[in-house]
Structure formats: C-alpha cells, structure tokens
Amino acid sequence: MKKITIMLLIAAIACSCGPKTAPKLLSPLPSGLEIDALTDCTVPAKFTSDDFRWMGGNLTMKVFSEDLYDAVEVLQLAPGDTLIYDGEKIVVETVEDKDGFLTINGGLEKGGAWLQAWEGGTYRACQWDDHSLYSELGTVQLPLSEDFMIVDCGENPEDPSDTLTTGQKLYLETLESWRREFYPLNTKVVVDDGIITAIIRRWIP
C-alpha cells in the first residue's frame, strides 16, 4: 500500500512538472503591401494640400495599414501573453467579451486595449470613437491620373460630399487650413496600375 502511494505521488509530481505552454506574442497581420510597389490597392493615407505637385502631377503621402489580427489567435489570448497594440507591448492580464468587443486589461480607460470582430476572420484594433488603429508603412510619391477624382465629405455629418473631377487644385486651396490636412482615420487613396485615380475622405466624429 505504501509502495502504491509513493508511485502515485511520483506520477503526480511528474505531471505537475510537465512542459507548460509558452506565452504568445500577438502582432497585427502583415499588410500584404509592398510600399515601393503599390499597384492596385486602396490605402489609408496621410498628406496635406502642400504635398501635391501639380506641375509634375504627383502626390507624396504616408501610407498606412489597418491593424488587424488573426481571429483564431485573438480568441486564444490568455493571461501572460503579449499583445502589440498601437505599437506598444501589452502583457495580457484579463480578457473579457463585452458588447461585441474583446476588452483586454479593462480597455483603454485602464491602459488596456479593445479588439472587435471584423471581416475575413480577423479582429481589428479599436480606439476612441470606434476608430481603427493604423500602422505607418512608409512614404511614397505616386503620379496622379489625368482625371483623378476627389470625393470629399462636408464639415458636418449631414452635409453631402463634394465630387470633383476638375478644379481639384483650386478646391484644395480654398479649403480652411485644417481641412487641407488628410489623415488615415478618414482618408483612402485609390491606386490603379501604380497611378492615383481617387482620393476619398469620409466624415468622422
């Protein structure tokens, strides 16, 4: 009987000393874009009206990608893992599912993070006002199509968008100074065959 007890104790100790799962590092998915070879894509971008070269017909802009994560890996997050969020490392302490969001370490109010189920088996990184987080990929200069279009929201949510296929330079020059700046939160640039064909700015709070 004593021998059996000792053997059971040894087995229990062996099980408790078995290999443990190593903490994981979860980073945003690669964008799939080659910053020096943008051909057919729509990208979040940052620039101002001063970044246009109308004589040369081009635009210099900073290109961004939306921070998305693999859904399977997100749902496997556990205390001790590390999440790369807004470029910073967050060691996971708690994970809660609240109102369609995964709240990490209590959310932004407590120095944590918010992740929301998104398209194509992904989760997106969220910030205040339900905006996505973006990572900068680099700066590029691309030619403008001869008939490139600007679709620009109004200053208020109920204002209709302006669609311009001519007079884009004059339009930008007559905007108020703060409206001459474009940000990845609300601006997408459409690139076809390496040429900018459209700039679309939507209204955001």
Summary of the structure (lengths in Angstrom):
residues: 205
radius of gyration: 24.3
end to end distance: 73.7
largest distance: 94.6
contacts: 511
relative contact order: 0.18
helix: 20%
strand: 43%
